[in-house]
Amino acid sequence: MYKLSISDKAFNVLNYGFLSFVLALTFYPLIYVLSASISDPAAVSSGNMWLWPVDITFEGYRKVFENNAIWTGYRNTIFYTVLGTLLHLCILLPCAWALSRKELMAKKAILWVILFTMLFNGGLIPTYLVIKSLGMLNTVWAIVVPNVVGAWAILVARAFFQQNVPDQLVEAAKIDGASDFHIFFKMVIPLSAPIIAVMALFHAVGLWNQYFNALIYLTDQDMYPLQIILREILILQEVGGDSAAGAVGQTENLLEQAKTAELIKYAVIIVSALPLLIVYPFLQRFFVKGVLIGSVKE
């Protein structure tokens, strides 16, 4: 224990104040969206609701979950995310481990080819033609195979292996008669929990939020992911509000339709983001350690 000087105390006060300000900026949008999703839309649009809920209502969530396609979208998105993440790790980890070894032949040439993909790609139309020629249109593979592994992920994982798996450990295992497969599965993988968690989280978030590939490659509505379903709910609600203005004998007027659409908009944000917000705290400690070691040190 030591006594803090006046300058140290002033620094701590400024530091904690700045971090508190950043924390408030981060949490305010989350709290606002959550409160807006269960508040009276009139209070939200008029500015009376700025943080905590006003005139709580769950009509937006009721409207969203009344649509049976929501549950189909959840099922599909979870399946695509889990399958795509597993496929991502199965390709990424062996590739990064091989490139981290000094004895790999033509390692520099392979790295240059990987780096080339960070600068150039085939574009939308050539990619669509490739997916079509491979017979992957309207299949799960059209969602999980494109962009299954990126150059950035390979380079970060490679740096992690170089820094955290000592050559002496590998050489000792080979002297004891361990094969390359034994070294990889029994030694490398158990030591790689941080980078596995980071890469899995990054790729899973991308798959969870992905809708463009599904919009391009899928035509069967039973295969639509959650993001496409939520997009259609918003579009249908807006169309319903427009048509209600001129409909004779319509039970709900345009104002009520607009209120419901506003509630649904915020409810959709919560429904799509909540699973990731729940998962992230459990991976946060691995996330920080993996990013710092894998991307800073080399």
N, C-alpha and C positions, 0 to 999 in steps of 0.2 A: 504494500500500500504506500502511496506517496501523495503529497498534497499538490493539487492542481494550481497552477499559476493563474493570474487574472486573464492572460491571453488564451490559455487552454480553456478556461471556463467560457470566455466569450466565443471561442471557436465552437465549443460544444453546443452553446445556445443557438448560434447561427446554423450549425449543421442540423440539429434536431428540428429547428424551425423550417429549414429548407426541405428536409425529408417529409415533414408533416404536410407541407404545402403540396409536394409532389404526390403524396398519398391521397390527399383530398382531391386533387385533379384526376387521379386514377379511379377513385371510388365513386365520385359524383355521377359520372355517366351511367355506371352500373346501377346505382341506387335509383337514379332518376328514371331509367327505363323500367326497372322493376315496379316502382311506384306508379308510373304512368300506365302500366299494363293492368292495374287493378283500381285505377282512379276514374272518376267521372270525366269523360273526354272534354266536356265544357270547361272544367277546372284546368285541365291540361292546356287547352288551346288559349284560354284567357290569361294564363300565367299564374293562376292562384295556387297551382300545385308546382312547387319548385324543388321539393325534396321528399317529403313524406306523403303517403296516399291521402286523397281527399274523396269522401263519399265512396268507400270501397265497393267495388263490384267485380265479379268474376265472369261477366258476360263474354268478354273476349276469349278467355280460356275455354269457356263452354262451347262457343262457336267453333273454335279451332279443333277441339277434341271430339266434337260431334261428327267431324269428317273422318270416316273410317280409313281413308287413304293415309291419314297421319300415321297410324300404327303400321301400315304397310311400308311407308317411307322410313320410319324408325327401324324396322326390321331390315330393310334393304341397306340402309346406311351403316348400321352396325355390322352387317355381314361384309359389305365392301371395305369398311375401315379395318376390321380384324384381318380379313384375308389379304388385303393390300399391304398392311403393315407387316404381317408375317412374311409375305413374299419379298417385301423391301429388305427386311433384315436378313433373310436367307441369301439374298444376292449381295447386299452391301458388306456384311461382315467378312465372308471369305475373300471378296475382292480387295477390301481394304487391308486385310491381314497379309495377303500375298504381296501387295504393293509395298508393305512396310518392311519386307524382308530384303536384306542386302543381296542374297544369292539369287534373286529372281532375274532371269535373263530378259534383256530388252525392257527393263523397267522404265527407263526414261522415255522411250518411244511410246509405251503404253500410257504413261502419264500425259504426254503431249496430246495423244488422241483424246483422252478424257477431258483435258483442258479445252480442246477445240470445241467440244460440245457445249461449253459454257458461253461461247461467243456466237455460234451459228446453230441454227436448227432448220429442219425442212419446211416449216410453215404449216398452216392449217390444211390447205388442200392436199399437199403430198402426204401428210400424216393421215388424213381421212382415207385417201386411196390405199395406203398401206394397211390400215385397219380393215378396210373393205376386202382387199385381196387376201388377207389372212382369215377371212370368215369370222371376224370378231364383232361385226355390227350386231347390235341388240343382244349382246351377251355380257356377262359379268366381266369378262376379260377386257372389254373396251373401256372399263372404268379403272381397273387395277393395274393393267399392263403399261399403258402410256405413262411416262414419267415415273416408272417404278423405282428408279435409282437416279439420282443426280450427281453431277461431278462434285458439287460442293460437299455433299454428304460423304462421298468416298474420300475426299481429301481430309476432312475433319476426322473421320474414323481412322484413317491411316496415321495421322499425326498422334492420335491418342494411343494407338498400338505402339508406335515408335517410342513414346515417352514412358509408357506404363508397363510394358512387357520387356524386361531386360533380356538382352541377348545371352547373358550367362545362364539364365534360367532355361532358355530354349536349348542351349548347347548341352547343359547338364541332363535334360530330359532325353536328348538324342543319344548321349553316351549310355544312358540306362536302357536304351532300346525302344524308346517311345517313337511311334510313327507320327507323321505330320497330322493325320486325323486325330490321333490321341492328344497331341499337344494342343490342337485348336479347340477341341471340344472339352477337354479335361482341365486345361490350364488357361487358355486365352479367354474363353467365354465367361468362366467364373470371375475373372479379373476385370471384365468389361461392363459391369452393370451400369455405371454412369453413362457411358456413351450409348449403350443399347437403349436406355430410358430416354435419352435426349433425341436420338434419331427416330425412335418409335413415336415419341410425342409429336415431333415436327411433322412426320409423314402422316400420322393419324389425323392431326388437325387439318392438314391439306385435303385429305380424303373426306373428312366429315363435312367440310365447307364446300366441297367441289360440286358444281352444278353444270359447268360449261360442257364437260365431256358427256355427261348424261343428256344434255340438251342436243348435242350433235349426233351422238352414236346410238341413243336408245329411242325406240318408238313404242315399245310395250309399256303401258302405264303401270302394270304390276311390277315392273323392274325399276321404277323411278325412285331415286333417293329422296331423303327428307327435304332437301333444299328445293328441289323441283316441285314437290307437293306444296310446300309453303308458298312458293312463288305463284302457283296456280290459285291458291286460296286468296292471296292478296289481289290478283288480277280479277278473279270472279267477283270478289266483294266490291271492287271499284266499279266493275261493269254493272253489278246489281244495283249499286247506288245511282248510277247514271240512268238506268232504265226506270228506276222508281220515280224519277221526276215527272215523266210523262205518262205513266200508267194510270188508267182510270180505275178507281176502286181499290187502289193499292192500300194495304192496311198500314204499312209503315211509310212515313213521309221521308223526304230527302234528308232532313236533319237527322233523323234516327239512323238512317243508313250510314250517314257520314260519321256519326258517333261510333257505331259498331265497327266501321272500317278502321277508325283510329285506334280503338281498343285492340282489334285483331293485329294491327301493325306492330304494336309493342309486345303483344303476347307471342307473336311469331318469333321475335328476337329472343325472348326468354326461352322459348321451347327449343330453339336451335342451338343456343349457346350454353344452356344449363349443364348438359352432360359433360362438356369439356371443363367447365368451371368446377365441377365436382371432382373430376379425375386429376386436374393439375396439382392441387396441394399435395397429393400422395407422391407425385414424381418431382416435386420442386427441388428437393435436396439433391437428387441425381442430376436434375436439369442444370443447376448452377455449377456443380462440380464438373460435369461432362463438357459443358461449353467452355469453361475456363481452361481446362487441361487440353481439350481437343483442338481448340482454335487459337489459343494464345501461345502455348509452348510447342516448339518443334525443333 
